[in-house]
C-alpha cells in the first residue's frame, strides 16, 4: 500500500487496528510517520527497510529518534528486491538483499551496492511503500515561480 494512502485511510478510520508484522519501505519522514502509526495501531512488529545507512536517511533526526523510541526496527543497508505472496496472492514477505555504501550519487548520498548472496525474506503481513514521493501537480503549478531542488525542497541561498 502506498504510504500516503495508508496514512489517509488510518486518519479516516481512527478505530482501525493493524495486525501482524508491517514493513515500511523508505527512509523519509513519511516512512517514519507510517511506521509510527502502524505501531500505535497495534502492529506486532514494524520494520523500516532502508537501503542506505543512518547518516544518509532523509528523515529528520527527531522523526528517526521517535521511531526508535517507539520500538520500530530500522533495517538499514537493506534493499527490497521483491515481494513474496501466499497461494491467494496476499503479501507474506519482503525479499531483501544486504547493501554496502559505494560512491556518492547525484543526490550527494553514497549509493547502495548489493552484497551478493545476502538475499533473504522478512515475513510480514503488510507492506507500506514510502518511496519516490513528489509534489502533486496542482501544488507544482501554484509554486511555479519558486525554484525547487532535485529533492523537491525550496532552493535558498
N, C-alpha and C positions, 0 to 999 in steps of 0.2 A: 504494500500500500504506500502511496506517496505520503510523505511526512505532513505536508500541508493539509491534505485530505484527512489524514488521521487526526491532526490537531483540531480541525474544524468539526469532525464527527464527535470527538470527545467533548468539545465545547457545547455542541448542540444536544448532547445526551449526557448530562452530568452524573447520571446514575449507572452508566455503562462501566462494566468491570473488564479488565484484561486478565486472561488466564494463561498459565504456562510460561514458556520462555520466549522472550522477544529479542530479535536482533534489529538494531538500528544501524543502517549503513550511512556513514558520513562523519564528518568531524567538526561541523559548524554549530552555530547557536541553535538552529532548527533541530539538528540531531540531538543536542543536549535537552532541548525542550520536550521533544517526543519521547526520549528515554526517561526523563524525569516523570512525565505524565503517565507513561506505561507502568512505571514502578509504583507511583502513587495510586494508580487504579487497580493494583493487585497482582501485577506480573510477578511470577515466582523468581525469575532472574531476568535482567536486561543487560544485553551486550551491545556496546557501541563498537562497531567494527570500522577501523580507520587504517588506511594503507601507509600512512606516514607515521612519524614519531610525535610525541607530545609537543615538542617545540614547533613543529610545522602545523599543528592543529589550528584551524582558523577560529575556533570558538573562543570567546572571551575567557580569560583566566577565571573570573568569578563563576561563569557557567560551568566550566570544567570542574572546578573545585566543588561546586554544589552537586554535580553528578557523582563524583567520587564519594562525597559525604553521604549521599542518598543510597549508596551501596550498588551503584551501577558499575559494571565491569567494563573497563576500557581495554579493548583488544587492539593494541597498537601494532604497527608494522604487520598488518594482516589485511590482505586484499580479497574481497569476494570475487569468485570466478564463475559462480552459478548457483542454482537452487536445486535442492533435492525435493521430490514430491512423493506422496504416497500413491496407492493404486487409484484413489479418487481424484488425483490431481491437486491435492492440497499440500502446500509447502510444509515440510517437516525437517528441513535442514538447509543451512547455507554452506556451500562449498567454498573453502578459502585456501589461500596459499600464504605462507610467510613471506615477508619482504625485507629488504635492507635498503638503505638510502644510497642513491647514486649522486650524480651531478645535479646541480640546480636546473630547473626548467624555466620557461618563460615567466612564471609567476615568482621566481626567485627562491622557491622552496625546493629542497632536494627531492629528486624523482625517486619513486619507489621502484625497486628492481625485484622481481620474483625470485625466490630461492627454489631451485629445482628440488623435486621430490619432497616438498614440505606440505603438499596438499592434504587437507582433512575436512571433515564435515562437523559443523556445530549444530547439534539438534535444537530446533526451535519450533514453536507453534505459530509464530507470526514474524513477518519481516516488514520493517518500515524503512523506506528509501528516502534519505535526506541528502540527495546529491544533485549537483548541477542546477541549483536554483538560479533564476534570472528575474530581473524586474519585469513585471507584467507589461504588455504592450501599451495599455492605457496609461500606466504610470510613466512609461518611457516618453510618450507623446507630451504629457504635461511637463516633464522635466527636460524637454528637448534643448533648452537653452543652457542647461547645466552640463559641464563636461564631467564624464564619469570615467573611472579607471577600468582596466580589463576585468577587475573583480566586481564591478558594479558599484563601487564606492565613489562619493563625490571627490573629484580631483581638487586638491588645495595646494597652495604654495607652501 
